[in-house]
């Protein structure tokens, strides 16, 4: 049954590859102006490709629609982002968009935004204080990636997982979906306590952790490495390839250009990454703000922007669709 389900997922990804540029153009139709509006933008950090592109998408779209962005980068410091949220509240913009961060830490401050009468929108942050969150469907992403892993392993094997940021809602969704799928495949086992990925120095740290574990687990005792986002996958893939452990495949989420290139490389152990469209996610969040400020109260609680399961078979086409063909 799951083989047929994965075939359906792969077909859906192929259809998305053919139609995503049309989706981007269609999303731009009849968006209200933001002329005279000030939009606060706060992001947990921009050191990761996904975060930077989502941030840029928001800033660019506010400007394109005639508004003024007040954009603040938290620099991966929760205390700094909280201080910036306080600054934005004091400036009383027409709306605020918050991106990423640990939900339990940020929620009291997100509530303060709403208590101040400022419409709050979020990107990749599920919050009861948010009017709308713009994101990818991370439940579906988690399922896609888990089913790809299960089928590549033919339902049996040992895996290592990176899961250091479970407090980030989208990470929790992806990991929970992995666990839900593996429940039905008891011959696939997570054999090591969850590995803690770190920020900064994510690639170097993942490389060191996996290199050490490859010495602990001999050839044939590990079949896959899973990560909730794709920067740890770079380090893990480099470690596996350097050790000549071609029996191990790596899997992750986000679709940074470096990772899509690794998946494309037939000699690389990177087997799959679910690629999101962060710039379009940022644009879409701003478009939702514009609709709301123009009086539209029909927005759903979540807006999902399509993602693509990138594999060895479709990586070259995915690069074209994602606008990464010239990225190095």
N, C-alpha and C positions, 0 to 999 in steps of 0.2 A: 504493500500500500504506500509506504513512504517513498519507494523508488518512483512511483507514479506521481506522488506529490512533488518530489524534487524536479521531475521532468516538467511539471506545470510551472514551478517556480522559475526554472531556467527559461521556459518559453515566455513567461511574463517579463523577465529581464530583457529578453531579446526584443519584445514589443516596446518596452520602455526606451531602449536604445534607439529605436526607430522614431519614437514620438516625443522625446523630451524637449527638443528644441521648439516644437509646436506648442507644448505646454507652456514654455517660458514666454512665448509671444502672446498666447491667449490670455495669460495671467495679467498682461499689461493693459488689457482693454477696459476703458471706462473707469479708470481709477481716479477718485476725486483729488483735487489739488490740496497741497499742504501750505499754500501761500499764506504767510503771516503766522504760521504755526512754529513753535519750538518743540522739538522732540528730544527728550533725554535718552541717551543710549549708554548703558553700563554693561560691561563684559568682564567675566572673571579673569581673562587673560587672552593674549593674542600670539603666544609663542608656538601654537600648533596651527597647521595649515587650515584645518576646519574652522577654528575659532576666528582666525584672521579674516578668512573669506566671508564668514557670516557677518562679522563686524563691518567689513568694507561694504558688503551688500546693503546693510542698513544705512550707513552714512551716505552712500551714493544715491540710494533711492529717495531718501529724505530731500536731498538737494535737487534731484531730478524732478520731484513733485513740487518744488518751490518752497520747501520748508527750510528751517535752520536746525541742523543737528547739534546737540550738546553731547559730545562723545567722550566717554571716560573709560580708560583701560585699567582694570584692577591689578594687573601685573602678577596674577596668581597669588595675591595676598588677600585673604578673606577680610582682614581688618581694613585694608585699603579700599576694597570694593564697598564695604559697609559705609565707610566715611564718604565715599563718592555718592552713594545713594542718599545719604543725609544732605550732601551738597545739592543734589538734584531736587530733592524735596523742597529745600529752602528757595530754590530758583523758580519753583512752580511752573514747570513747562506744561504744554498742553497734553502730553502723554509721556510715559517712560517705557522703554523696552529694556528688559533685563535678560542677559544671556549667560547660561551655564552657572556653575557654582554648586556648593553643597546645600541641598534644599533645606535641611533642618537648621542650618546656620543662618541662611538668608531669610527664611519665612517671616520672622518677626519684623524685619525691615521692609519686606514686600508688603506686609499688612499695613505698615505705616504709610506707604505710598497711597494705598487705597483710602486709608483713614484721612489722609490729607486732601482727598477728593480728586486725586490725579489718576486718570485711567492707566492701568498697568497691563502691559503685554509682555510675554516672555518668549524666549527662544531656547528650546531644549531644557526648560525648567518647568516641571509640573508644579503648580502652586494653586491653592484655593483662592488666592488673592488676585490671580491673573484672569483677565477677561478672555484671553485667547493665548494658547501656546502654539507657536509655529515650529515644526520639527519634522523629522522623518518618522514613519511608523516603526518604532523600535521593537515593538512586539513581533511584527512581521520580519524585521531585520534579524532579530535573534533566532527566529524559527528558520529562516532561509539559511543562515550560516551554520546552525546546528545540523540541519538536514544534509547540507553539503558535506560536512565533516563525517557524519554517520555513514553516508553512502560511500565516501572515499575510503573509509576504514572497513567497509563491508560489515558494519555492525559489531566490530570486535577490536579492542585495542586499549592502550593506555595513553592518557593525555595529561598534559600540564596546562594550567590556566593562570593567566594574569587577571587579578581582580582587586586592585588596590583602591579603587574609587567607587565602591558600591553605594556611597552616599549620594552620588550624582544620579538623578532619576533615570536617565537614558541608559547608563551603565547597568543599573539594577535590572531594568527591563530586559536587556540583552542577556545578562547572566541567568536571570530567572527562566528565560525561554530555553537556554542551553540545558539547564537542569531539568526542565519539564520534558524536553525531548529525550534526554539520556535516561530518564526514568523508565522508558520503554525499551532501552537497550542496555540491560544489566551487564553485558560483556564488555561495554566501554566504561572504563573506570578513570576517575581523576586520582592519580596515584601520589600526589604530593599536596601538602597544604597549599591553599591559594597563594600564588606569588604576589608580592606587593610591588606594583609598578610605581615609579616615582616621577615627580616633576620638580626641578629640571633634571637634565642628564638622563633622560628616559632611555635613549638608545643604548648608551654605554652601560647603564645599570642592568638593562634586560640582557645585553650581551654577556655581562659578567655572571649573572644568575644562571642563564641557560648553559654557559660554558662549564660552570661548576657542576650542574646537574647532569650534563652529558658524561662527565667523568664518573658520576655516581651510578647512572643507569646505562648499562652496556648496550651494544648494538642489538636492535630488535626488541628492546624493552619499553620503548616509547614510540608512539606512532604519530602523535599530533600535538601541537601547541596552539592554544586558543587565547586571544586577548580581546578585551571589551572595546579597545580602540586600537589604532594601527601603528602608533609610534613604538610601543613595545614590540610589535611584530617585526619592525625593522631590525632591532637588536637581536631578537630571537632567530630570525631568518639568517642573519649574518653569522651567528654562532653555529647554527646547524650546518650551513654551507661550509664554513671554515673547518668544521670537524669531519666533513665528508659523510655526514649522516643522512644520506638521501632517502632513507626509509621514513623520515619524519617530515610532516607537512605542517605549515603554519596557516592560521586563519585569524581574521580580525575585521574591524568595522571602521569606516570613515572614508577611505579612498584618497588619501594624500597622493600626490603624483609619484613620489618615490616608491610607495607601496604598490600602486598600480603597475609601475614599471617592473617591480620585482615579480609580481604575478605574471606579467607578460613574458618574462625571461624563462625559457624552457629549462634552464639549468638551475633555477632558483627553487628553494623549498617552499616558497610562498605559494599556497594552493588557491586561496580565495580571499577576497576582501569585499565587503558590501560597501559600495561607494555612495556617499550622500552628495547633495548639491548645496553646499553651505551658502554660496553667494545668493542662489535663488531663494534659499530659506530666509536669509536676511532681507532680501527684497520683498518677499511675500509678507513678512511680519510688518514691514512699514506700510504695505498696501492695506493690510487689515486695520492698522491704525488710522489710515486716511479714510477708509470706509466708515469706521466707527465715529470719527470726529465729524464726518459729514451726515451723521444721523442714522447710520445702518446699525440696527440692534439685532440683526439676524445671524451674526457671526457664531459659528460653532465653538465649543470650548477648545478644540484642537484642530489645526490645519496641517495636513500631512503632505509633504513634498516627496515625490517618488525617489527611490533609491535603486541602485543596480547591483545585482550579484555579479561581481567580476571574477572570472575564472581564466585559466590558461586559454580556453577556447575563444573567449570574447574580449580579452583585454585590449587588443589593438583597436577594436571598434569602440570600446568604452572610452579609451583615451580621446578619440575624436569627439564623441558625444559630450564628454565632460570638459572639453576645451583644454586638454592636457597634452596634446600631441607635440607641442613645442616646449613643454616643461622639462627641465633637466633634473 
